[in-house]
């Protein structure tokens, strides 16, 4: 599973980081960093939750 972020939509509000802190990090300058572009099996559930809860729907997970 891969993480794709639409940075034009992303507001870096940290909802994704709250649900998947091993996958996403919001930097001090309010930009989003994807820590794991290839999400390992043990982080996939939290990454799906981050995708589902993203207020701007800026996160997409692909196979």
DRENTORKOL-3810 file (N, C-alpha, C; in nm, 4 decimals):
REM DRENTORKOL-3810
@n.u->0.0845; n.v->-0.1165; n.w->0.0000; ca.u->0.0000; ca.v->0.0000; ca.w->0.0000; c.u->0.0896; c.v->0.1236; c.w->0.0000
@n.u->0.0560; n.v->0.2172; n.w->-0.0868; ca.u->0.1319; ca.v->0.3415; ca.w->-0.0974; c.u->0.0446; c.v->0.4599; c.w->-0.0576
@n.u->0.1086; n.v->0.5628; n.w->-0.0054; ca.u->0.0413; ca.v->0.6863; ca.w->0.0345; c.u->0.0611; c.v->0.7896; c.w->-0.0756
@n.u->-0.0492; n.v->0.8518; n.w->-0.1162; ca.u->-0.0443; ca.v->0.9622; ca.w->-0.2112; c.u->-0.1140; c.v->1.0802; c.w->-0.1450
@n.u->-0.0464; n.v->1.1942; n.w->-0.1406; ca.u->-0.1032; ca.v->1.3144; ca.w->-0.0788; c.u->-0.1193; c.v->1.4218; c.w->-0.1854
@n.u->-0.2372; n.v->1.4809; n.w->-0.1892; ca.u->-0.2601; ca.v->1.5971; ca.w->-0.2747; c.u->-0.2237; c.v->1.7199; c.w->-0.1901
@n.u->-0.1037; n.v->1.7695; n.w->-0.2106; ca.u->-0.0547; ca.v->1.8792; ca.w->-0.1282; c.u->-0.1281; c.v->2.0104; c.w->-0.1555
@n.u->-0.1974; n.v->2.0194; n.w->-0.2688; ca.u->-0.2794; ca.v->2.1374; ca.w->-0.2956; c.u->-0.4018; c.v->2.1411; c.w->-0.2037
@n.u->-0.4498; n.v->2.0245; n.w->-0.1640; ca.u->-0.5647; ca.v->2.0162; ca.w->-0.0729; c.u->-0.5237; c.v->2.0151; c.w->0.0743
@n.u->-0.4075; n.v->1.9617; n.w->0.1029; ca.u->-0.3638; ca.v->1.9414; ca.w->0.2410; c.u->-0.3488; c.v->2.0738; c.w->0.3148
@n.u->-0.4074; n.v->2.0797; n.w->0.4336; ca.u->-0.3952; ca.v->2.1961; ca.w->0.5206; c.u->-0.3017; c.v->2.1691; c.w->0.6383
@n.u->-0.2421; n.v->2.0511; n.w->0.6433; ca.u->-0.1497; ca.v->2.0127; ca.w->0.7511; c.u->-0.2112; c.v->2.0342; c.w->0.8882
@n.u->-0.3358; n.v->1.9909; n.w->0.9032; ca.u->-0.4058; ca.v->2.0093; ca.w->1.0310; c.u->-0.3758; c.v->1.8980; c.w->1.1308
@n.u->-0.2967; n.v->1.7998; n.w->1.0917; ca.u->-0.2423; ca.v->1.6949; ca.w->1.1788; c.u->-0.3404; c.v->1.5858; c.w->1.2192
@n.u->-0.4578; n.v->1.5802; n.w->1.1584; ca.u->-0.5497; ca.v->1.4693; ca.w->1.1876; c.u->-0.4837; c.v->1.3376; c.w->1.1492
@n.u->-0.4176; n.v->1.3336; n.w->1.0353; ca.u->-0.3507; ca.v->1.2106; ca.w->0.9920; c.u->-0.2406; c.v->1.1704; c.w->1.0893
@n.u->-0.1662; n.v->1.2672; n.w->1.1383; ca.u->-0.0582; ca.v->1.2388; ca.w->1.2315; c.u->-0.1116; c.v->1.1840; c.w->1.3634
@n.u->-0.2277; n.v->1.2302; n.w->1.4060; ca.u->-0.2883; ca.v->1.1798; ca.w->1.5290; c.u->-0.3242; c.v->1.0321; c.w->1.5162
@n.u->-0.3662; n.v->0.9896; n.w->1.3982; ca.u->-0.4118; ca.v->0.8526; ca.w->1.3785; c.u->-0.3029; c.v->0.7594; c.w->1.3260
@n.u->-0.2045; n.v->0.8140; n.w->1.2585; ca.u->-0.0971; ca.v->0.7306; ca.w->1.2031; c.u->0.0371; c.v->0.8030; c.w->1.2180
@n.u->0.0847; n.v->0.8182; n.w->1.3408; ca.u->0.2085; ca.v->0.8954; ca.w->1.3632; c.u->0.3348; c.v->0.8308; c.w->1.3065
@n.u->0.3300; n.v->0.7032; n.w->1.2749; ca.u->0.4465; ca.v->0.6388; ca.w->1.2131; c.u->0.4476; c.v->0.6594; c.w->1.0621
@n.u->0.3360; n.v->0.7093; n.w->1.0086; ca.u->0.3237; ca.v->0.7291; ca.w->0.8639; c.u->0.3314; c.v->0.8773; c.w->0.8271
@n.u->0.2741; n.v->0.9639; n.w->0.9108; ca.u->0.2649; ca.v->1.1070; ca.w->0.8802; c.u->0.3247; c.v->1.1911; c.w->0.9920
@n.u->0.3858; n.v->1.3038; n.w->0.9528; ca.u->0.4336; ca.v->1.4017; ca.w->1.0500; c.u->0.4097; c.v->1.5412; c.w->0.9948
@n.u->0.3539; n.v->1.6283; n.w->1.0775; ca.u->0.3390; ca.v->1.7687; ca.w->1.0411; c.u->0.4581; c.v->1.8434; c.w->1.1002
@n.u->0.5269; n.v->1.9141; n.w->1.0133; ca.u->0.6487; ca.v->1.9851; ca.w->1.0534; c.u->0.6154; c.v->2.1178; c.w->1.1202
@n.u->0.7153; n.v->2.1781; n.w->1.1798; ca.u->0.6973; ca.v->2.3068; ca.w->1.2472; c.u->0.6532; c.v->2.4169; c.w->1.1517
@n.u->0.6870; n.v->2.4032; n.w->1.0236; ca.u->0.6465; ca.v->2.5040; ca.w->0.9252; c.u->0.5103; c.v->2.4713; c.w->0.8616
@n.u->0.4349; n.v->2.3819; n.w->0.9280; ca.u->0.3000; ca.v->2.3432; ca.w->0.8841; c.u->0.2973; c.v->2.2776; c.w->0.7466
@n.u->0.3950; n.v->2.1937; n.w->0.7196; ca.u->0.3929; ca.v->2.1112; ca.w->0.6002; c.u->0.3848; c.v->1.9649; c.w->0.6430
@n.u->0.3261; n.v->1.8846; n.w->0.5575; ca.u->0.3108; ca.v->1.7418; ca.w->0.5867; c.u->0.4255; c.v->1.6632; c.w->0.5264
@n.u->0.4810; n.v->1.5736; n.w->0.6067; ca.u->0.5825; ca.v->1.4803; ca.w->0.5592; c.u->0.5265; c.v->1.3399; c.w->0.5703
@n.u->0.5388; n.v->1.2640; n.w->0.4618; ca.u->0.5012; ca.v->1.1231; ca.w->0.4638; c.u->0.6263; c.v->1.0459; c.w->0.5038
@n.u->0.6205; n.v->0.9816; n.w->0.6189; ca.u->0.7368; ca.v->0.9103; ca.w->0.6726; c.u->0.7546; c.v->0.7735; c.w->0.6071
@n.u->0.6437; n.v->0.7106; n.w->0.5697; ca.u->0.6463; ca.v->0.5776; ca.w->0.5081; c.u->0.5592; c.v->0.5799; c.w->0.3830
@n.u->0.6192; n.v->0.5998; n.w->0.2675; ca.u->0.5396; ca.v->0.6001; ca.w->0.1447; c.u->0.4837; c.v->0.4615; c.w->0.1156
@n.u->0.5616; n.v->0.3583; n.w->0.1456; ca.u->0.5155; ca.v->0.2202; ca.w->0.1352; c.u->0.4756; c.v->0.1768; c.w->0.2758
@n.u->0.3463; n.v->0.1691; n.w->0.3006; ca.u->0.2956; ca.v->0.1428; ca.w->0.4353; c.u->0.3038; c.v->-0.0066; c.w->0.4661
@n.u->0.3765; n.v->-0.0448; n.w->0.5720; ca.u->0.3849; ca.v->-0.1859; ca.w->0.6094; c.u->0.2510; c.v->-0.2354; c.w->0.6655
@n.u->0.2328; n.v->-0.3636; n.w->0.6649; ca.u->0.1062; ca.v->-0.4251; ca.w->0.7058; c.u->0.0611; c.v->-0.3789; c.w->0.8436
@n.u->0.1534; n.v->-0.3646; n.w->0.9374; ca.u->0.1151; ca.v->-0.3291; ca.w->1.0747; c.u->0.0682; c.v->-0.1837; c.w->1.0877
@n.u->0.0918; n.v->-0.1009; n.w->0.9869; ca.u->0.0481; ca.v->0.0394; ca.w->0.9908; c.u->-0.0693; c.v->0.0683; c.w->0.8964
@n.u->-0.1152; n.v->-0.0318; n.w->0.8226; ca.u->-0.2180; ca.v->-0.0080; ca.w->0.7221; c.u->-0.3524; c.v->0.0311; c.w->0.7808
@n.u->-0.3903; n.v->-0.0267; n.w->0.8910; ca.u->-0.5185; ca.v->0.0091; ca.w->0.9523; c.u->-0.5183; c.v->0.1551; c.w->0.9970
@n.u->-0.4107; n.v->0.1987; n.w->1.0611; ca.u->-0.4043; ca.v->0.3383; ca.w->1.1053; c.u->-0.3964; c.v->0.4332; c.w->0.9859
@n.u->-0.3274; n.v->0.3934; n.w->0.8799; ca.u->-0.3207; ca.v->0.4772; ca.w->0.7590; c.u->-0.4581; c.v->0.4895; c.w->0.6941
@n.u->-0.5343; n.v->0.3813; n.w->0.6929; ca.u->-0.6712; ca.v->0.3871; ca.w->0.6381; c.u->-0.7592; c.v->0.4806; c.w->0.7206
@n.u->-0.7416; n.v->0.4771; n.w->0.8506; ca.u->-0.8185; ca.v->0.5659; ca.w->0.9378; c.u->-0.7801; c.v->0.7113; c.w->0.9115
@n.u->-0.6529; n.v->0.7389; n.w->0.8927; ca.u->-0.6077; ca.v->0.8738; ca.w->0.8602; c.u->-0.6662; c.v->0.9196; c.w->0.7266
@n.u->-0.6677; n.v->0.8314; n.w->0.6300; ca.u->-0.7278; ca.v->0.8632; ca.w->0.4993; c.u->-0.8760; c.v->0.8956; c.w->0.5163
@n.u->-0.9465; n.v->0.8144; n.w->0.5902; ca.u->-1.0908; ca.v->0.8310; ca.w->0.6091; c.u->-1.1238; c.v->0.9613; c.w->0.6817
@n.u->-1.0414; n.v->0.9990; n.w->0.7781; ca.u->-1.0711; ca.v->1.1143; ca.w->0.8624; c.u->-1.0111; c.v->1.2458; c.w->0.8127
@n.u->-0.9333; n.v->1.2426; n.w->0.7084; ca.u->-0.8732; ca.v->1.3655; ca.w->0.6564; c.u->-0.9838; c.v->1.4640; c.w->0.6184
@n.u->-0.9884; n.v->1.5812; n.w->0.6825; ca.u->-1.0972; ca.v->1.6752; ca.w->0.6571; c.u->-1.0986; c.v->1.7302; c.w->0.5144
@n.u->-0.9851; n.v->1.7303; n.w->0.4471; ca.u->-0.9780; ca.v->1.7815; ca.w->0.3104; c.u->-0.9714; c.v->1.6701; c.w->0.2069
@n.u->-0.9732; n.v->1.5454; n.w->0.2535; ca.u->-0.9620; ca.v->1.4283; ca.w->0.1662; c.u->-0.8392; c.v->1.4387; c.w->0.0756
@n.u->-0.7298; n.v->1.4805; n.w->0.1367; ca.u->-0.6042; ca.v->1.4992; ca.w->0.0639; c.u->-0.5199; c.v->1.3727; c.w->0.0592
@n.u->-0.5573; n.v->1.2713; n.w->0.1354; ca.u->-0.4797; ca.v->1.1465; ca.w->0.1420; c.u->-0.5513; c.v->1.0378; c.w->0.0650
@n.u->-0.4730; n.v->0.9655; n.w->-0.0158; ca.u->-0.5265; ca.v->0.8514; ca.w->-0.0866; c.u->-0.4276; c.v->0.7363; c.w->-0.0717
@n.u->-0.4813; n.v->0.6192; n.w->-0.0445; ca.u->-0.3984; ca.v->0.4986; ca.w->-0.0332; c.u->-0.4216; c.v->0.4126; c.w->-0.1566
@n.u->-0.3149; n.v->0.3641; n.w->-0.2149; ca.u->-0.3244; ca.v->0.2812; ca.w->-0.3340; c.u->-0.2545; c.v->0.1484; c.w->-0.3097
@n.u->-0.2888; n.v->0.0506; n.w->-0.3882; ca.u->-0.2255; ca.v->-0.0828; ca.w->-0.3759; c.u->-0.0981; c.v->-0.0921; c.w->-0.4553
END
